[in-house]
Amino acid sequence: MSTTQTDVTPTEAISLTDAAAAKVAELIEQEGNPELALRVAVRPGGCSGYSYEMFFDSDIADDDVTSSFGTVKVVVDPASASLLLGASLDFKDGLQGAGFSINNPNASRTCGCGQSFS
């Protein structure tokens, strides 16, 4: 996996697998705005206490944790960064469906939906 970190050490931001980086790059290209970054956040709620949120964003704050994976820029707000420390984002495309999943070593309990944790 080829990663280039900016502003942070590798353990301070969520990492992307090659499959996730390729899919995010494809989706950004479809959006037609190369300035977009993937924002990954943790919000209160969900059936296990916290839920993940991912969306494209062009508004990057000075205190956001920023990482680059090839042409893909990933940003995480400071509050979410501590909850995502060491986590990785993957993308799978198979017979059972396609989608992104987050492997988070900080989650002591996860929900069956895969979108919330505590």
N, C-alpha and C positions, 0 to 999 in steps of 0.2 A: 504494500500500500504506500503510495507516495503522498506524503502530507507535508505541508509547509505551515508552521505556526507563526502567527504574528501577534504581538502584544502579550502573549501568555506562554507559559511552558506547556508542554503537551498534556500534563495531568490537570490543567486548569479548565479545560473546555471539553465538551462532548466531542468524541471522534466519529468519523464517518467511515464505513467500510467502502471499498471500491465500488460495490454495487449501489450503495446509497448515494455516493457522490455522483456517479454516472446518471442515476435517475433524477437527482435534483438538478444537475446541469441540463438535462433534457427538458425538464419542466420549466426551468428559467428561460431556456431558449424559446419554448412555446409561448411564454409570456411576452417575449419580444423586448425585454428590458434587462440588459446585461448588468445594470447597476443593482439589481435585486440581490438580497442576501436571504438565506434561510434563517429565520429566527426560531429558536427552540426555547420554550419557557415551561416553567412549572407553576401551576395555579392551584389555590385551595379548591377542593371539591372532588368530585368523582366518588365512587363507592368505596375507595380505600383511603381517602384523606387528601391526596393530591392528584392532579391530572396533568398530562403532558399537552402542550399546545405547540403546533408548528405551523408557520405561515411565512410567506415571502414579505420582506420589509425593505424599504429603502431609507427609513429613518433610523439611523444608527447613533446612539448616544455616546458621549465621550467615555462613560464608565462601563459600556458594554464590553464583555469579553469577546474578542474577535479571533477567529481561526480561519485558515484557508486550506482547502483540500482541492488541489488542482485549480480549476477556475471557479469553484464554489466557495463563497464566503459564508461562514456560519457565525451568528451573533447570539449571545446569551446575556440576559440582564444579570447584574451582580447577585441579586437574591436567588435566582434560579441556578446560578453557577455552582453554588455550594451544594445544592441538591443533585446536581448532575455530574459532580466530580468523578471522573473515571468511567462515565457512561459511554456507550457507543450506539450509533444509529445504523441500522441495517435495512436493506430492501430485499424482499423475496418476491419472486414471480413464479408461481407454480399452479398445479392443478387445484389446490385448495384455496386459491385466490392470491392476490398480489397486495403488497402493502409494506409500509415502514413499521419497524419495531425498534424499541429502545431497550437495550440491556443495561440496567442500572444497578451497580453493586451497592448503592445506598438504600435501595428498596428492601425493607425487611418483610413486606407483604405486598403482593400484587393482586389485582383483580383478574378474573377470567377474561375480561375484555382486552386486557393488555394496555389499557389507556390510563389506568390509575394505579397508585401505589401509596404506601405509607412507610 
